């Protein structure tokens, strides 16, 4: 017997945000569940009222109650402004929904705030948890400059760390436990908490026991959710949070674009399967005909009401002619792609290939078309609303006498980049051979997860990415699309399956099954990389790394001088590029490097180091990892000898980092892959592995021992650092043997033609596709 769930929400919302909330409800997986809806309409906006009524009108099991208690509720780009009367007004609305759920005997009540966007599997996962009270997690910046925090807590008002009664904690201990709590919640799982709200599944057992949102008069805590949680615990119900599918909280109007990207990202696969199936079945059924049998499997139910009648009229008109001409035709539909998807307007445009093959008056024929259809949503179902022929696909003979079909157009190639901190695709675009420009439509696009971005990818014959970031399902979308991954460096630190801190190992195979070609440095790269991703080793093709062409071809010192507006003539440049320790994805923290000074080394004096730079005509250029730049950049002080190369500077000047790297006379790093590329310049490098033991424990290294694979001195103190800088700059032979040995292992090619070689590989594969 199906579980009966009431989804309830008091609604006082701006129309665009409400539309996104309701759209996410549309795409909830409700398999095996009977879902009803109850909304309390407290909207001021007439547009919001209309949107809510439109949603309810499409559902047979949706209800709206109108509020007569009108109070002004203000929110802006900083925060939301609540007062006492507003809090208890919302509490009253939630209690009404609870009462409705009890009277109608629902198995669960799912209470959701109307500014939450849900992952499609949220409801199924919460029910699967078999808890009486469980919230789905979401993260919010409560103030613009605050870090993201979850809506759940441990103790009291909003305490987010564990402690025993009477336990005295230092400020450092509190910060450490708070961080441990947040890191726990970044891992997929179900965890007991002390407080929750805004996105909560409540069982009938809990409802019948008397949980509600009424004020507990001897408790001073702010907010109806806290009073609900205290009452629930007093009634014997533990509270839990599920972190498998974090929801998106539209706390500010500026969050809307990211919310749309969130929805498209997670519902696309579900929509694709449904719509591609309907288009295939519908057009193959109306396109196939036998003059002796007629339409054997005629199916028009997947067409919109308007188009269905046009199709039936057209069939009736052509029926007599088809019989007279002894027509026998079999239609086949394949090669689906999303051209456009608009979830708010509930419509999409899909392109596909239609092939008709058969006989007419005894003569065989074959015709192939590139087609386009609009699909729209009517009620709860998607329907085909149009068909247009975009292009005729000509039949040709290849030299091997195989017959294939090609569209009479230039093929589209999309080069995807995420930033300008060493992007192979940027190098491929800037160093593109002239014949490529003439023969193909090549676009360099920045990954932003917008509908327009995904549309560009889906319209591409070739997609080149940089770090396993294709993000689509090629098998469902377009099996013939060529996907090339150029990765972003020769790895020293552990990744993927061998990364001790990787939290999403279940997704690694899904990412790499889409990739056809992996650009490689060498046989050693193939071996090291495949420890991390465990894919088909035949995918690796040794071309060299395109971004390294810049090391040979670019005038880095001139470009850098222009960017920082400093004459660097006669100056020797030190480039410091540490790897990241912190990343938002998975809330990971590797090692324990401190940022109380530039290099994280012991007993460092900034003023003394600055004086050292001045005395020796040295400039220190610092380039932080994009994943960590915003987190640690405020810890570094700039002056006339110390400069930070910010990501925004590269973007503003349309300069990739690797166009500047060869400006450096010496590289300082720790575990960053940049030093493998820097080997091509045969210049000195110094390593500052200040947290090596901790880094090996939390993340791990692919190449060990560290000393053997790092061709330069290792320093941990300022005096040693300064000494090694001068020695390395003065003596080119210092560690030269080690650099050359490692360079031969890492790089099969040491020229400036890696981009050209990779373009050649792509064109070769296109010629046989």
N, C-alpha and C positions, 0 to 999 in steps of 0.2 A: 504494500500500500504506500502511495506517495506521501512524503512529508508535506504538511501544509505550512507555508511560511508567509507571514505578513511583513512586507517591507513598509516601514513607516517613517515619515519625515515631516516635521514642521518646516514650512517653506517661507522664508522672507529673503528674497534673493534678487540680484540683478539678472536680467533676462539672459545675457550671453553665458553667464556662469551656470544658471539653472539649466540651460540647454545642454551643456556639457555633462552635468550631473545626470540628467535624464537619459542622455545618449549612452552613458556607461551602464545604466540600468537596462537599456534595450539589449545590450550584448552580454548580460550575465548568463552564464551557463546554468540553466534551470532544469537540466535533464533529471528525471526522476523526482522532481519537486513541483508541487502545485503552489504557484506564487500569486499572492494578492497584494494590492498596494493601498495605502491610506495616506493621503497628504492633507495637512492642515494649511490652507492657503492664507498666509498672513502677508502677502505681497502688497507693496505700494504700487509697483510698476504694472501698468495694464498689459505691457508686452509679456511680462513674466506670468501674469494670470492666464493670458492666452496660450502661452507655451505649455503651461501645466495642464490646461484643459484639453489641448491637442493631444498630449500624451495620454491622458486618462481616457479620451474618446477612442483611442486605438485599442484599449485593453478592456476585456469583458469583466475583469476582476479588479478594477481600480476605482477608488472612491476619493472624493474631495469634500472636506468640511471647511467652511468659510469662517475665518476669524472675525470677530467684531471688536477686538481689543487692539486698536491701532495706536502704536507708539513708535516714535522715530528711532531707528537703529542706524548708527553711523559707522562706516569703516572706510579707511583710506589706504594709501600705499605704506603707511607706517604700521598700523595695527587696527584692531576692532575695538570699539568703545562700548563697553557694557555698563549698565547700572543695575541696581538691586531689583527694580521692578521688571526689567527686561529678562533677567535671569529666571525669576519665578513665573513669568509669563510662559517662557519656553518650557519650564518644568511642568506647568499645567497642561500644555499641549502634549507633551510626552506621556503624561499620565492618562490623558484621553485615549491616546493610541494604545497604551497598555490595556485599558479597560475594554476597548474594541477587540483586541486580540484575545482576551479572556472570554468575552461574550460569544465570539465566533469559534472558540475552541481550536485555535491554531497551535501547531506543535512548536513553532518558533516565532519570535518577533525579531526582525532585523531593523534596528533603529539607526538611521544614517542622516548626518547633517547634509544639507543641500549644496554644500560647496566641496563635496568629496567626489572624486572620480575613481571608480572601482576597476580593478583587474577582472576580466571575465570569469576567472575561476574562484573568485573570492567567496561566494556563497557556498559552493561545494566544499571548499577547504575548511570553512568555519564549521559546517555541519559535520564534516569528517572528524573534527577534533573531539566531538562528543563531550563538550563542556557545557555546563548550565549557563555560564556567562563568559563570553569570549569576544574580544575586540579584534578587529583587523588593524594592523599598524599603519600609520602614516607619519610623515615627518614634516615639520613646519619651522620656518624662520619667524619666530614671534615678533621680532623687530628686524628691519632690513639688514642691520650689521651683526645680527646674532647668528650663531651656528644653527644648523638644523637640529631640532629636538623632537622626540616622539611624543605622542599624546598620552602615553601611559607613564606611570610613576610608581614609586615603591612605598613611600611613607608620606603622611601629612598632606600639605597643600600641593606640592609638586616636587617632593624630594626624590631624586633619581640616583640614589646609591643605597646600598645595604649597610646597616649597622645594628648592633645590639643595644637594647635600652641601657643607658648609663655609660655606654662606651664613649670615651673621649678621643676624638680624631683631630689630627693636625690638618691644616689647610691642604697640604700636599696629599695626605691620605684620602681626604674627601675628593680631591680632583682625580686621584687614581681610581677610586671606586666608581666615581661617576663615569669615567671613561670606560671602565670595565662593563658597566651596565649598558652603555650605548653600543659598545662593540658586540656584546651578546645579542642585542636586538637587531644588529645588522646581519646576523646569521639566520638562515631560514630555520624556523622551528616554532614550538609552542612553549611559552614561558609563563610562570605564575608572576603576577604583579600585584601591587596594592591599590592601584587606581587606574581607571580607563574611561573611555567615552567616545562619542561622536560617530562611531562605526561599530556597533555592538550587536551581537546575536545573543538573544536571551531565550532560554528554554521555557516550555509551558510549566515545568516543575517550579522554576524560579518565579515565574509570574504568579502562579497560584499561591506561592509562599508569601507574597506581599511586597516584592521589590517594587520600588517606585521612586519618583524624583522629588517628592515633597520635602519641604524644609525640615531639617532636624533642628529644633529651636535652641538646643544647648550646644550647638557646634558652630564655630565662627568661620569655618572654611568657606571660601568664595566658590560659587558655581554649583549648579544642580547635579553635575556628574559626580562631584565629591560626596554629596549627600546620598546619592544612589549607591555609591560604592561602600560607604560606611554601613548603610542599612543592609546591603547584600551580605557583607561580612558578618554582621550581627545575626543575620538569619542563617548563617552557616554555609554560605556559598563562597568558594574561592574564586578569584578573578584571574583571567588568563588573556594573553595576547598572542595572536598568530602573526608571524613575520614572513611567511612564504611569499605573499603577493602584496607588497606595500602599495597602499592606495596613494593617490595624488591629491593634495590639499590645495585648493585654489584660494589661498588666503588673501591674495591681492589681485586686482584686475590685471596687473602685469604678468600674472602667472598663467593667463589663459592660453597663450601660444604653447607653452610647455605642456599644459593639460591636453591640448589637442594632439600634440605629438605623442603623448602617453597613450591616448585612446587608440590612435592609428597604429601605433607600435604593437599593441596587444590584441586588437580585434581583427587586424588585417588577415591573419591566417584563417580565422573562422569564416570571414566573409568570402575570401578567395575560394575556399572549397565549395561553399554553397553556390556562389554565382557562376563559377566556371562549370560546375556540373549542370546547372540549369541551362546555360547557353549551349553547351555541347549537346545535351539531350534534345532541347527544343529545335535547334536549327538542323540537326541531323535528321530529326523526325519529319519536319516539313520539307526538307530538301531531298529526301530519298523517295523514289517513285518507281513503280513497275507497271507498265501499261496493262498487264494481265491481272495484277493483284491490287493495283491502286496504292493508297497510302496504308501500309500495313500497321505502322506504329505511330500514327499521327497523334501528336501531343501539343496542345496549345495552352495548357493550364499555366505554363510558366511565363506567358506573355501578359502584359498589363491589359486591363479591360479594353482600353482604347486600341491597342495594337492587335489584340486577339481578333477583333472583328475585321480589321484590315487584312490580316493573314488569311482568315477564312474566306473573305470576299475574293482575294487574289487566287487562292486555290480553286475556287469554284469557276473563275474566269478561265483559268489555264487547263482545267481538267480535260475538256474535250480535245483541245489541241495536243495535249500530252499523249492521249490515247491514240489519236490519229497518226502521230509521228512515231508510234512504237517506242516511246521513251522509256529507257531503263537507266536510272541514275542512283548512285550511292554517294551521299554526302558525308564528308568527314570534317570534324572541327578540332583544331589543336592550336598550340602556340599562344596560349592566353597571356595577356599582360594587362595590368591596371594602367590606364593612361591618366586617370583622375579619380579621386575619391573625396567626397564631401559628406562627412557623417552628420553635420548639422542640418544640411538640406536633404539628407537621406537619398543621395544619388551618387552614381559612379559611372565612369566611362571605361569600357573594356575593349581592347583590340584583340583580334584572333585571326587565324587562317582558316578559310573555308575552301575545301577542295571537292569539286564535283567530278565524278568519273563514271562513265557508262557508255550507252549506245543510243543513237537517235537515227531512225530510218536505216538501221543496219550499220551506220558509221560510228566507229569508236571516237570518243572525245575525252579530254581532260582539261579542266579549267580551275585555276586557283586564284583566290582573291584575298587581299588584306582587308578585313572588315572591322567595323567599329559599332558598338552597341551602347546605348545608355540604359542603365538599370536604375529603377526607382523603388522606393519602399511604399507599399500601400498596406496600411494596417500593420500587421506583424510580419509580412512577407515581402521579399524582393521579387520584382518582376521585370522582364525585358520590355523596354519601352520604345526601342528603335533599332533599325539596322541600316547601315550605309556602307557602301563599298569605297574604301579609301584609295586602293591601288590594285591594278591587275598584276599578278605575279607570273612572270613569263617562264615557260618551260624551256630548259636548256640542256645540252649534252656536254658533260665534262669529257676530258681526254680519255678517262678510263671507261667511257661509255655508260657510266651510271647516270641515271636521270635524277635531277634535283630541281628545286624551285628557288628562285631568288626574287627579292623585291627590287624593282627598278629604282634604287635610291642609294645614296651614300650610307654606309654603315655608321652607326653612332658609337662613339667611344667616350666613356666617362672616366675621368681621372679624379679620384676622391682624395681630399686631404682634410686633416682635422685641425692643424695649426701650421705655423711656418718654422717649426723647431727641428728641421731635418726631414723633410718630406720627399720621398722618392718620386711621388707623382708630380710634385712641383718641378723637380728636375726634368722629368720626362716631358712636361709641357714646355718648359723654357728652352730645352735642348732638342725639341722635336725636329726631325728631318723634314725638309720641304716637301718631299713626296707624300709624307703622311698627311700634311696639311691639305694637300690637293685632293687626296683620294678619300678622306674620311672626315666626318663631322666630329671633331674632338673638343670636349669641354672639360675644363678644370672646375670642379665644384667642391664647395666646402660642406662637410657633413654637418647637417643641422636637424635632421629627423623631421623636417616639415613635410606636408603632403607633396609640395612641389619637388622637394629633394627626392622622395621615393618615386615620384612620377618620372623624373629624369633617369633614375637608375633602371626603372622597368622598361623605359623606351630605348635602352642601350643594348647594342649587340655585344659590347665588351665593357666590363667594369673593372677598373684597376684600383685596388685599395692598399692600405699601408700597414694594417696591424690586425688582421682577422676581423675587420669591421664592415663586412658586407651587409649583415643584418636582415637579409631576406631569405626566403626559401626558394632556391633556384629550381628545385624539383617540381614545385607547384606552379611557379611563375613562368619559367621559360627554360626548359632543359637545354636549349641550344645556345644560351648565353654563355660567353666565355668570361670567367672570373679569374683575375690575376691578383695575387697578393705579393707585395714587395717587402713586407715586414719593415721594421724600423731599426735595424742594427744587428750586429753579430752579438748573440747573447752571452753574457757572463753570469748574470743572476738567474736563478731558477725561475721557470715559468710553467704555466699550465699544469700538467699532471705531476710534475716533480716539484712544484712550488709548495712549500710547507704551509703557506698562508692563503693559498687559493681556495675560495669558498664556493666557486661555481664550476667545479670540474665536470659536473653533469652536462654542461652546455658546450664543452670543448669540441666534441665530435660533431655536434650540430652546426657549429661554426665552420669547421674545416671540410665538411662533406660538400659544401657549396663551392669550394675553391678548386680550380682546374690546374693552375700553374702557380708555383712558388718560386720567385726569383731568389737565387742563391749566390753566396760568396764563393763557396768551395765545397769539396766533399766533407770537410770537417763541419761546416755549417749544417749540411744535410743531417749529419749524425747527431749533432748537438740539438738542433731544432726539433728533430723528430722525437727526441726524448720527451719534449714538452707537449707535442700535439698529436703524436702517434697517428699520422695519416699515411696515405699511400706514398711510398718513397719515390715513385715514378713522377710525382708532381713537381719535384725539384728540378729546376734547370739552371745551370751555372751561367750567369750573365754578368755578375758583379752587381754592386748596389748603385743605381742611377745617381743618387745624391752625391756619391763620391767623385763624380765627374766634376762637380763644382770645385773640389779641392785642387784639381789640376788646371781648371780653366778660369776661375774667378779672380778678380783683383780685390781680395778681401780687405786689405788695409785701407784702400781708397773708399770702399763702400762703408766701412766702419767709421772712418773719419767724418764722412758726410752725415752719418746717422747720429753720432754723438756730438757733432760740431766741434771737433778738436783736431788740431793738426798733429798727426801721429808720426810725422817724418822724424827719423832718428830715434824713435821710442821703441823699446822692446816690450812686447805684449805677452802677458800671462793670461791664459784663459782657464777659468775655474768652472767646471761643469760637474757638480755632484748629481748622483741619481736621487730619486725621490724616496722618501720613507713613508709618506702619508698619501693615501688616495681615497676619494669619496666612494668609489666603487667597492662595495663590500666593507667600507670603513676600515681599510687595512692600515697597519702601522708596522713597518719593517725596521729592525734594529732599534737603537735608542739614541741616535745622534741628537745632540742638543744644539740649539741655535743661539747660544749665548755669545758666540763669536763666529766669524766668517767660516772658518774651517772646522770648527768643533774640536780643536786641539786643546791640549792642556796649557794653562798659564799664558793665554794669548793677550797681548797688549795691542789694541787697535792703533793707538797713536804711534807706538814704536814701529809697527809694521808699515804704517803710512810713511814714516820718515825713511825707512829702509827703501821703499819704492822710489821716493823722491831722489835720494842719494844715488840711486843706480839707474835713473832714467827709465823706470819700469812703470807700466800701466797694468793694473789688474782689471780684467773684464770678467764679470760674473754672469753666467747664464744658468738660471734655475730651471729645473724640469717643469714643463707645463702643468703637470698634475699637482705640483706643490708651490708654484710661484706665489699665488695669492695668499697662501698660508704663512709663508716665512719671509716674504720680501721686506716687511717692515722691520725685521731684525738686523738689516744690513744698512750701514751708513755709507753714503757716497761722498766723494770729494774729488779733487782735481786729478787724483791718481787711481781712484776706484770708481768703476762704472758698472751699473747693472744693465744688461741687455734684456729689456722687457719684451714679452710676447707682443704687446700692442705696438711697440716700435717696429718690429718686423712686419706686422700687418699693415701699418700705415705706409711703410716704404715698399711694400710688396717685395721683400727680400727674405729668402730662406736662410736659416742659420748657417747652413753649409756653404753659402756664398761668402761667409765671413770667417769661418774656422781657420782658413789658411793665413789669416792675418796674425795668428798667434805664433809666437816663437817657442812657447812652452805650454804644455797642457797640465793642469792639475785636476785630478778626479779621484773617485773612490771605486765605485762598481758600475759606473756608466759605460755603455757600449761604445761611446764616442772614441775611446782610446784605440779600439781596434781599427777604426777608420783613420784616425790620426797617424797610424803606423805608415800609411801611404806617403806621408810627408817626410818620414824619417827624421822627426824632430823629437827633442827630449820630452819626457813626461814624468810627473811626480804623483805618487799615490798617498792619499790620507785616509786609510781605512780605520777611522777612529772607533767604529763600533763593529769590527769584523766578527767577533765571536757572537755577539747578539744578532747580527744580520744573518749569519750562517744558521743560527738556531730558529729564527722566525721566518726566514724566506729560503735561504740556501743558495749555493753556487753550483753552476753546471760544470765549471772547470776548476779543479782543485789539484794541489794546494794553491791558494791564492798567490803566494810569492812566485811560484813557477810561471804563472800566466800573466803577470803584471811586470813588464820590462822597464822598471824604473825604481828609484829609491822609495821606501815607505817611511813616512814621517809622522810623528805624534806630538812634536813640540815645536814651538815657534823658532827657536834658535836653529834647530835642525832643518826646518823648512827653508829659512833664509839661506843657510849654508848650501843646501842642495839646489836651490834656484840658481845661485851664482855659479856653482860648479857645473851644473847641467848646461847653462848658457855658454860657459867658457870652453867646455870640452865636449865637442860633438861626438866623440867616441864613447862618452860615458853611457853605458848600457846599450851601445849600438849593436853589439853582437846579439843581445837578447831581443832587441827590436826586430832585427832582420830575420832571425829564426822564427819568431812568432808571425811576422808579416807573411812569410812564405807558407805557413800553415793556414792562415786565415784567408788570404787573397789569392785566388787562381789568376785573376786579371789585375794588373796594376796600371792600367792606362785610363784614358778619359772617354772610353766608348761603351760604358755599361748601359747607358740609356739607349744608345743606338742598337746594341745587341738585344735588349729586351723588346724594343719596337719590332725588330726582325722576327723574334719568336712569336709575337702577337700576330703579325701579318701572316706568318707561315700557318698558324692555326686557323686564321680566318679563311684562308684560301681553300681549306678542306672542310669547312663547316657547311 
